[in-house]
Amino acid sequence: MFFLLLKALHVFGFVAWFAGLFYLVRIFVYHTEAMDREEPAKSILVKEFNAMQWRVYKIICNPGMMITWTCGLGMIYIYGWEWFKVNNWLHVKLVLLLGLLAYHLYAKRIILKLEQGKNPYTSFQFRLLNEVPTLFLLSIALLAVYKNTLNFTYAFLGILVFGFLLVMAAKAYRNYREKNVT
């Protein structure tokens, strides 16, 4: 029964974590666009986006990440070391989760830079950065569902193709927006 509770909380945690990461980088897009506005709108919006970024990071992303890791590691502990050793899919998943953790921490660095008025990316680059969690989510979901039956080479190539298609779709949408701005 405790295992099922851990599993449910793990799902809750990663849904919150991903939701926070998606929303956070979207705020970076709006923050960047606000920096191009005229005063007083610029100051008002930038101040509000700074506050929103910290709220999302501290209230949604951090707790979601902590719940995800705690419950996931708890489930691994319950399954045991022998089970862990033979499930290669989980090793790959943990590496992906470390990558997602790096992305999470990088987002904090971006918040700090934006707070100082330093903008590391354009709004379009932030839109592309916002797709990175999508690639993590798809990869982790495939691993969790298919486990050891997943062909890692084909999955990796498929994720690369999917990522390429996301970039192409983002560029097409940017071109569409630029042509239809009135």
C-alpha positions in Angstrom: 0.0 0.0 0.0 2.8 2.4 0.8 4.4 1.7 -2.6 1.2 2.8 -4.3 1.2 6.0 -2.3 4.8 6.6 -3.4 3.9 6.0 -7.0 0.9 8.3 -6.9 2.9 11.1 -5.2 5.7 10.5 -7.8 3.2 11.1 -10.6 1.9 14.2 -8.8 5.4 15.5 -8.3 6.6 15.1 -11.8 3.3 16.6 -13.2 3.8 19.7 -11.0 7.6 19.9 -11.8 7.0 19.8 -15.5 4.1 22.2 -15.3 6.3 24.6 -13.4 9.2 24.3 -15.8 6.9 24.9 -18.8 5.3 27.9 -17.2 8.6 29.3 -15.9 10.3 29.5 -19.3 7.1 30.9 -20.8 7.4 33.7 -18.3 10.9 34.3 -19.5 9.5 34.9 -23.0 7.1 37.5 -21.7 9.8 39.0 -19.4 12.0 39.4 -22.5 9.3 41.0 -24.5 8.5 43.4 -21.6 12.1 44.6 -21.6 11.4 46.0 -25.1 8.4 48.0 -23.9 8.3 51.8 -23.2 8.3 53.1 -19.7 6.3 53.0 -17.4 4.9 49.6 -18.7 8.5 48.2 -18.9 9.2 48.7 -15.2 5.8 47.5 -14.1 5.9 44.4 -16.2 9.5 43.5 -15.4 8.9 43.8 -11.7 5.8 41.6 -11.9 7.6 39.0 -14.1 10.5 38.9 -11.6 8.1 38.1 -8.8 6.2 35.5 -10.9 9.4 33.7 -11.9 10.4 33.3 -8.3 6.9 32.2 -7.2 6.8 29.5 -9.9 10.3 28.3 -9.2 10.0 28.2 -5.4 6.3 27.2 -5.0 5.8 24.8 -8.0 9.1 23.7 -9.5 11.1 23.1 -6.3 8.5 21.1 -4.4 7.5 19.1 -7.6 11.2 18.2 -8.1 11.7 17.2 -4.5 8.5 15.1 -4.4 9.5 13.4 -7.7 13.0 12.5 -6.5 12.0 11.5 -3.0 9.2 9.2 -4.1 11.1 7.8 -7.1 14.1 6.9 -5.0 11.8 5.5 -2.3 10.3 3.2 -4.9 13.7 2.1 -6.1 14.6 1.4 -2.5 11.5 -0.8 -2.0 12.2 -2.7 -5.2 15.7 -3.3 -4.0 19.3 -3.3 -5.4 19.0 -6.5 -7.4 16.0 -5.2 -9.3 17.8 -1.9 -9.9 20.9 -3.5 -11.3 19.0 -5.5 -14.0 16.7 -2.6 -15.1 18.8 -0.7 -17.6 15.9 1.5 -18.6 15.9 3.0 -15.1 19.6 3.8 -15.3 18.8 5.8 -18.5 15.8 7.4 -16.8 18.0 8.6 -13.9 20.5 10.1 -16.3 17.7 12.0 -18.0 16.4 13.1 -14.6 19.9 14.5 -13.8 19.7 16.4 -17.1 16.3 17.7 -16.2 17.7 18.7 -12.8 20.5 20.6 -14.6 17.8 22.4 -16.7 15.9 23.2 -13.5 19.0 24.7 -11.9 19.9 26.6 -15.2 16.4 28.1 -15.1 17.3 29.6 -11.6 20.5 31.1 -13.1 18.3 32.7 -15.8 15.9 34.1 -13.2 18.9 35.7 -11.4 20.2 37.2 -14.7 16.8 38.6 -15.7 16.4 40.0 -12.2 19.7 41.9 -12.8 18.4 43.2 -16.1 20.7 41.0 -18.1 18.8 39.1 -20.8 20.7 36.0 -22.0 18.3 35.1 -24.8 15.8 36.5 -27.3 12.1 35.7 -26.8 12.4 33.2 -29.7 15.4 31.5 -28.1 13.4 31.2 -24.9 10.5 29.7 -26.9 13.0 27.0 -28.1 14.4 26.5 -24.6 10.8 25.9 -23.5 10.7 22.8 -25.6 13.6 21.1 -23.8 11.3 19.7 -21.0 9.1 18.3 -23.8 12.0 16.2 -25.0 12.7 15.1 -21.4 9.1 14.3 -20.8 8.7 12.2 -23.9 11.9 10.3 -23.3 11.1 9.6 -19.7 7.5 8.5 -20.5 8.8 6.1 -23.2 11.2 4.6 -20.7 8.7 4.3 -18.0 6.1 2.6 -20.2 8.3 0.3 -22.4 11.0 -0.3 -19.8 13.6 -2.8 -21.0 11.7 -3.6 -24.2 12.5 -0.1 -25.6 15.2 0.0 -28.2 17.3 2.9 -26.9 18.9 3.6 -30.3 15.6 4.0 -32.1 14.1 5.9 -29.2 17.1 8.3 -29.2 16.8 8.9 -32.9 13.1 9.3 -32.7 13.5 11.9 -29.9 16.1 13.8 -32.1 13.7 13.8 -35.0 10.9 15.0 -32.7 13.2 17.8 -31.4 14.0 18.8 -35.0 10.3 19.0 -35.8 9.6 21.1 -32.7 12.3 23.6 -33.8 10.9 23.7 -37.4 7.4 24.2 -36.0 8.6 27.0 -33.8 10.4 28.7 -36.7 7.3 28.4 -38.9 5.1 29.9 -36.1 7.6 32.8 -35.7 7.4 33.5 -39.4 3.6 33.3 -39.3 3.5 35.7 -36.4 5.9 38.2 -38.1 3.9 38.2 -41.3 0.5 38.7 -39.5 1.5 41.4 -37.0 -0.6 44.4 -37.6 
